[in-house]
Amino acid sequence: HIYQDLGDRQQLQQLITDCQVNPPNYLLLRRLDELGDSLGEICDRITTIENLGINLIATEQAYSTSKVNDSINRNLSQEIAKYHFYSSLTQR
């Protein structure tokens, strides 16, 4: 399936629901910040997806579930989320 949100996050919620019903092996997305509008939302959704046993891969960032145990990858995902959070503050 291909999910595309244009600002309202309805497709993101449908994606999460579909993953809970029939989890795929992999979930590809361009960037982790597509999972939410805040650091908390992004981290919660990464946790939800990975707890379902789904391998999460960000194609435009160096992140994949298979590297989660790598502390560098964890720091990267946190820094990306922080960047998204701070950039959204400066746009207000």
Secondary structure, 3 states (H helix, E strand, C coil): CCCCCCCCCHHHHHHHHHHHHCCCCEEEECCHHHHCCCHHHHHHHHHHHHHCCCEEEECCCCEEHHHCCCHHHHHHHHHHHHHHHHHHHHCC
